[in-house]
Amino acid sequence: MLEALVEKFAENGVLDIENPTILELPPFDKLGSKTQIRRGIFGGIEQYLQAIKELEIELYRDDLSA
C-alpha cells in the first residue's frame, strides 16, 4: 500500500497522496473503497492521515539526503 503511494508521489507530487480521492484510483481501487482501505489497512482515517504524514517526512528526508 505504502509503496503504491510512493509511486503516486513520484508521479504527481505530495498533493496527490494527501487527497483521499487517490484511494479511488488504480491500483488502490482494487483493494476496496477508500473507507474500507482507511479502516481495514490503517485502522481509521486518523491513522491513515498519520501514515501519510510520516511517509511525506521520510520521502522528503530521503530527497534531501540524496
C-alpha positions as CSV (number, residue, x, y, z in Angstrom):
1,M,0.0,0.0,0.0
2,L,2.7,2.5,1.0
3,E,4.8,1.5,-2.0
4,A,1.9,2.4,-4.3
5,L,1.5,5.8,-2.5
6,V,5.2,6.4,-3.0
7,E,4.8,5.7,-6.7
8,K,1.9,8.2,-6.9
9,F,4.1,10.7,-5.1
10,A,6.9,10.2,-7.6
11,E,4.4,10.6,-10.5
12,N,2.4,13.6,-9.2
13,G,3.8,15.0,-6.0
14,V,2.7,15.4,-2.5
15,L,-0.7,17.0,-3.2
16,D,-2.0,13.8,-4.8
17,I,-1.1,11.5,-1.9
18,E,-2.8,13.9,0.6
19,N,-6.0,13.8,-1.4
20,P,-8.2,11.0,-0.1
21,T,-9.7,10.5,-3.6
22,I,-6.4,9.0,-4.6
23,L,-7.7,5.8,-3.0
24,E,-10.4,5.6,-5.7
25,L,-7.8,5.3,-8.4
26,P,-5.8,2.3,-9.6
27,P,-4.1,0.4,-8.0
28,F,-6.0,1.3,-4.8
29,D,-9.5,0.8,-6.2
30,K,-8.7,-3.0,-6.4
31,L,-8.3,-3.0,-2.5
32,G,-11.8,-1.7,-1.8
33,S,-13.4,1.7,-1.3
34,K,-11.4,4.5,0.3
35,T,-13.3,4.0,3.5
36,Q,-12.6,0.2,3.5
37,I,-8.9,0.9,2.8
38,R,-8.6,3.5,5.6
39,R,-10.3,1.4,8.1
40,G,-9.1,-2.1,7.1
41,I,-5.5,-1.3,6.3
42,F,-4.8,1.7,8.5
43,G,-7.3,1.4,11.3
44,G,-9.2,4.6,10.5
45,I,-8.9,8.0,8.9
46,E,-6.7,9.4,11.7
47,Q,-4.2,6.6,11.3
48,Y,-4.3,6.9,7.5
49,L,-3.6,10.6,7.8
50,Q,-0.7,10.0,10.2
51,A,0.7,7.3,7.9
52,I,0.6,9.8,5.0
53,K,2.3,12.5,7.1
54,E,5.1,10.0,8.2
55,L,5.5,8.9,4.6
56,E,5.9,12.5,3.4
57,I,8.5,13.1,6.1
58,E,10.5,10.1,5.0
59,L,10.2,11.0,1.4
60,Y,11.5,14.5,1.9
61,R,14.2,13.3,4.3
62,D,15.5,10.8,1.6
63,D,15.2,13.5,-1.1
64,L,17.3,16.0,1.0
65,S,20.0,13.5,1.8
66,A,20.4,12.4,-1.9
